Every structure is written in C-alpha cells, then in structure tokens.
Amino acid sequence: MDNETSPTTENPITDKTSLLRTPVRESSALIRFTVILVSVVTVFAVLDYAQNFFGPVLAAFVLGIVLSPVSRLWMRLNLRPALAALATLVIVLLALAAIVLVLEPYVSQALDRAPMIWREFREAIEGARQMLRGLDEISKDVAASVDPETASEPAKEGAVPMPSASDALFYAPQVLGQVMIFAGTLYFFLLVRVEVYSWIGASLKKLTEHDFEFAEQQVARYVLTITSINLVFGCLVAGAMQLFGMPAPIFWGMLAFLLNFVLYLGPIVMGFTLLVTGLVVFDGPISVAPAALYMFMNMMEGQFVTPAFVGQQMKVSPLLVFLSLVFWLWLWGPLGGIIALPLMIWLITIAEASLGQTISSGIPGKE
C-alpha cells in the first residue's frame, strides 16, 4: 500500500533539469553569436585599417585564382613550378604596364586641361540653368552672398588643384611598396597553390583539393566571360565615339572596358565623364549625345548580352551581388569593386562544398 501511494521524485528533478538547460542553451547560443559578430567586425576593421597591405594581398589572391587556367597549362607543359609562376607574373606585369603606357598620355593631357575643362563645364551648366529656369536675378544674389573677391575672379574660382611634384614623390614609395607586395604575393601563391590546397584538404574533413580547384574554375570562367564581353563592348564604344567626333576614341573604349568591371558605379562614372567632355567639346543638344548613347549601349549590354552569356550559368541573388559590391566599394573603393564579384563567387562555391547545400541558384558550370 505504501508503495502504491509513495510519490515519485524523478519527474520533478527531470523537469527542473530541463528548465535549467534551456537558459544555458540560449546563453551559449548568444555567446557564440556575439563572438562571431565581434570577430567579423574585428576582421573588417583590420582590413580597413591595413588596406595598404591587405589590398594588394587580396588582389593578388583573386588574380591568382583567375589565372588558374594558365597555371594548369604550365603544369601540362611540365614547366617547373618556380619558372611557371615567374612566367605568369611577368605576363601580368607586362599587361598592367601596357595598360598604363597606353592610358598615360590621355590621363596626362586630361590633367593638364583640367582647369580649362572645369571652367567650361561650369559655364555650360550655368548657361543651361539660366536658359531653362531664368535665374539671372537669383544668380546675382547668390554671387553677392559669396566672398566678393572669390566671385570677382572666376578663373581662380574654377581652378582645380593639381598634384605637384612633391605629392608625386610622397606617394611614389607607397605605390611602389604596394606593387611589390602584390607581385610577391602573386608569385608565391602561384608557386605553392597546389600544396596549399592539398594541406587544407587534408586538414578539413568537408573540403578537398578538388573543391578548391572547382572554385577556381568557376571564378576563371566567369572572369573570362565578363572580360570578353567588356572587350567587345569597349571596341563598340570606341567606334561610337569615333563617329561622334569625340577626341581620343581609343581612350574612351579602354575606359569603358575597364570601368565595366565595376558594376553600377563604373557605368555611372563613365557616363558622367562623357557628359562633361561632351559639354566642353560640342555645342547644343549634341553635347549630351555621347553620354546618352553610352548609357543606352550599357543598358542593352547589361539587360540582354551579359545575362545571355552569364545569367544562365550564374544565377546569384541580385541582392547578394549588390550588397557585396557596395560593401567592398565602401571598404576599399575601386579596388574593392573589382575584386568583389570574383571573391564572392569563390566564397559561395567553397561554402556550398563545405555545407553540402546550395546557397545560390547556380554557379557557373554547377549543375
């Protein structure tokens, strides 16, 4: 009888234990989330603070991934790794030097004429404002509210500060140091990339050397496709500028080719530059025609050409692309805009291989 009526003590203890475990689990998850958040913020703060070091390093890493087909070509030719890495590095440096040499005369000429171009641009804008809105009286009031000495000297007001020889001497060591960091990182990454992938694959259970090679192939395929599209687009822009009578059409073609790698921001910069130049070179409505034609061509390329060649193979979320581009542009400027998409594709491919699930709706070549 006593056995039947004696209360059991197991259920209250179990209930108390379960109640204690729930806050512990929530606290543990909160701690993990906090640690991850603090770690991510710290990493990005370090990247921002040490941009002069990490910028060339990450750019060399991305370029080494893009050049992986060249590295595999040297391997098939049985070229020694050191010689293969050196040959690839020489090709990259020669290509960059060729671009600089071609663009340098046009950039120097633009810098020399910058004060005159800026003054004529201000005059064109002011003329358009007066013609469209009749702001004669208001402009006089605004001019009177400004410093009279500055207003009485329009040439000085419209002057653009030009970089001096001391500025060039100050920045030369920094630029040279970043070039050396970039070249050294690229060379040694190309030299030991296979060993690094093998070591990582042996250290991590969910990733293998083939996963990293596959990620390289996706990035290389994407960059090769985009480069081909941008090259044809640059040639078409050069031809259009030649028909319009714009000065230095080859320069405009090369600028369109380079800026098209930076999504969203590159075409905006290109269109604004063409608008300013058109206002300086031409008179009347035709002055906005080069910029309008370029924006139309860029819209056609972005809406039809690129999706036709890339969209069927790479269907990453547009929100993810936009946020990645905006973040890297904010962090590192134009350099970040260039490496944003290749780096994102590489990270997505590695993450999919590690997690065993699809993050995007399709990476180039992935079924």
Summary of the structure (lengths in Angstrom):
residues: 367
radius of gyration: 28.7
end to end distance: 70.2
largest distance: 112.1
contacts: 999
relative contact order: 0.09
helix: 84%
strand: 0%
